[in-house]
């Protein structure tokens, strides 16, 4: 099923985006990652999106790799880097949605 990850990093530098993107591709080489853009909600931050196909049994292991403390259900959850442990210290926010067609 399709999964989407919204990522906000605490930098607008392309080199920082590329570093985080490389780390994400090391976690899952099948990630399709959008270009980054300035995040209008917070000065000095940028955002991008990731999509990928995941089986339901692959969701929780992925979430565990990205962050140690998600808020919400496994198929629709968020986390912030200021109070949790992210896969990269530059990551400010992650929002994960899993589009399960069984619903």
C-alpha positions in Angstrom: 0.0 0.0 0.0 1.0 3.6 -0.5 2.7 5.4 2.4 3.6 9.1 2.6 6.1 10.8 4.9 6.2 14.6 5.4 9.6 15.7 6.5 10.6 19.1 7.9 14.2 19.9 8.6 15.7 22.8 10.5 17.7 24.1 7.5 17.2 25.6 4.1 20.6 24.5 2.8 20.6 22.1 -0.1 23.6 20.2 1.3 21.6 19.5 4.5 18.6 18.3 2.5 20.9 16.0 0.5 22.4 14.6 3.7 19.0 13.8 5.1 17.9 12.4 1.8 20.9 10.1 1.6 20.2 8.8 5.1 16.6 8.1 4.2 17.6 6.3 1.0 19.9 4.2 3.2 16.9 3.3 5.3 14.8 2.4 2.3 16.3 2.7 -1.2 12.7 2.5 -2.7 11.7 5.9 -1.3 10.6 8.4 -3.9 11.7 11.7 -2.5 10.5 15.1 -3.7 12.7 18.2 -4.0 12.8 20.3 -0.9 11.2 23.7 -0.6 11.2 26.5 2.0 8.7 25.7 4.8 6.4 28.6 5.2 5.4 27.7 8.7 8.8 28.2 10.3 11.7 30.5 9.2 14.9 28.7 8.3 13.2 25.3 7.7 12.5 23.3 4.6 10.1 20.5 3.8 9.8 17.6 1.4 7.7 14.5 0.9 8.4 10.8 0.5 6.2 8.2 -1.0 6.7 4.4 -1.1 4.9 1.2 -1.3 4.9 -0.8 2.0 3.3 -3.9 3.2 1.5 -3.6 6.5 4.1 -5.6 8.3 6.8 -3.2 7.1 5.2 -0.1 8.6 6.2 -0.5 12.3 9.8 -1.5 11.6 10.1 1.7 9.4 8.6 3.9 12.0 11.0 2.5 14.6 14.0 3.4 12.4 12.8 6.9 11.9 11.8 7.9 15.4 11.5 6.5 18.9 8.1 8.0 20.0 5.2 8.6 17.5 1.9 10.2 18.4 -1.1 8.6 16.8 -2.0 5.4 15.3 0.4 3.4 13.1 -1.3 4.5 9.9 -1.5 8.2 10.7 1.1 9.5 13.2 3.5 12.4 13.8 6.5 13.2 15.9 8.7 16.2 16.6 12.5 16.2 17.0 12.6 18.5 20.0 11.2 15.9 22.3 12.0 12.6 20.6 15.0 10.8 19.0 15.0 11.2 15.2 17.1 9.3 12.7 18.9 12.6 12.1 19.2 15.6 14.4 18.3 18.1 11.7 14.8 16.6 11.4 12.3 18.8 13.1 9.0 17.0 12.2 7.8 13.8 10.6 4.2 13.0 9.6 3.4 9.5 8.4 0.3 8.3 6.6 -0.3 4.8 5.4 -3.1 4.4 2.9 -4.5 1.0 3.6 -7.1 0.1 1.0 -8.9 -2.4 3.4 -10.7 0.6 4.9 
